[in-house]
Amino acid sequence: MAVPVQAGELVALALKSRDPFAAAAVYDAAAAEQRRQLEQVMFGERRNALMFARWEHTPAGVLQALAGTPDSAVKVRLDKNPGTPTQALSSLYSGEKQTALIGLIAQHPHAPASVLEGIAEFGTDVKNLKAVSGNPVASGRAIRMLAQRRPGLFDGELAANPSTPADVLEQVYRRGNAFIRAAVIAHPGCPLCVIEQAVNEREVVVLRHLARDKRVDVHTLARLACHADAAVRRGVAANPAAPGALIKALAKDEVAAVRRAVAARDDLTPAAMPRLARDPDHWVRQWLARNPRAPKALLQQLAEDGEADVRRAVARNPGCPRTLLGQLAADADAWVRAAVAYQANTTIGLLRQLAADAAVDVLSGVASHPRTPQAILQRLAQFPEADVRRGVILNRRAKRSTLRPLLEDPYYLHRLLLIGSPVLNEKDRWELHDDPDQTVRFAVFKWFSDRLVQGTRHQQEAVVIGVT
């Protein structure tokens, strides 16, 4: 079958196939009369309507078409579907009487601001009001109304909601318990005035979050670095504002979790590293081995570590020298060799060496590496393990001649991934339009639908520009 070149032709093919998934894929590209026919194909059987209402890949236009249904089971699935668009949710909310359905809309990530504000202002069901208070898309107006209507009732949700305004956070902090105050301190929008109040805190759960805030003054950090609670000291160790003197002291902390946080710091100086390289906790050495500021001599030392995870961390380090990668490519542990295969600095010579490895994890890294020669990729494309073939498909340097045989791969996910490959042409993709897997068929028709619609828009814009 020839590749469709116009949107109308593609829609006609979807109608002819009577395939609900192909119909859903082209719905947004169809004319009004064609849409009615497509709706018959998609929703003619109730089970299909129920399926599309909950399917995470259902196009917005199809979900909008379902929003007018009187079927309560379909409505529930639409309210739960994270992809349901704002307009469809507005339609579902309009005239809705069932409290449970309103509650689903109240917590939906695409809920219209006006709907959430209406629930916050006039709603009486506590569960629905609570859903609005925890919804990240709720407006500042909705949140302020809830805080005023029911002071203290939803403070836990408001303290965790990233959209809560600073003035509400301050109110919540003043009246909240220790856990709510801790949530306010951890909030990305926590105002400085609250941080300044928290300096005098005594509750450990609050101090654990305060210790991580880079706005805390040096004197307070110094006090927290000596706190009896290890989690507080760990917060200071991870705080980018902590001065070098504190970090040096915390590198000797008796608790490994604190030393791990020190080893993971981006600004760790080479002078502070030798002690950590000899740390008895292998996670400390592992974090240090991944630190991009680690000098070559230290990486060489860690590459000889008795823990395979530490050696693997060296191989993953972006600053790992190629000579050291050659050593690690011959490591007895397959995970270490796999890290070399995925390393951006690995040479073609090492990739050839690793391509003869027997471990699937190593071969998967070779298959996905942009430097791997095409001849090796073509061989790995026929490998029996799916993970290795997927590495070839995801390789941004794999050529069309390498990928084309994989259009017949037995694993549907691989055929699905190939539809988006930039090196395959339209004819290649169209070969999958009658694939036995429904998601593959949907993806093919959706790819062509989006492309043809975009092409039509560009033509219309060109005509308008030409006229003006």
Buried (B, 14 or more C-beta within 10 A) or exposed (E): EEBBEEBBBBBBBBBEBEBBBBBBBBBBBBEEEBBEBBBEBBBEEEEBBBBBBBBEBBBBBBBBBBBEBEBEEBBBBBBBBEBBBBBBBBBBBEEBEEEEBBBBBBBBEBBBBEBBBBBBEEBEBEEBBBBBBBBEBBBBBBBBBBBEBBEEBBBBBBBBBEBBBBEBBBBBBEEBEBEBBBBBBBBEEBBEEBBEBBBEBEBBBBBBBBBBBEEBEEEBBBBBBEBEBBBBBBBBBBBEBBEEEBBBBBBEBEBBBBBBBBBBBEEBEEEBBEBBBEBEBBBBBBBBBBBEBBEEEBBBBBBEBEBBBBBBBBBBBEBBBEEBBBBBBEBEBBBBBBBBBBBEBBBEEBBBBBBEBEBBBBBBBBBBBEBBEEEBBBBBBEBEBBEBBBBBBBBEBBEEEBBBEBBEBEBBBBBBBBBEBEBBEEEBBBBBBEBEBBBBBBBBBBBBBBBBBEEBEEEEEEEEEEEE
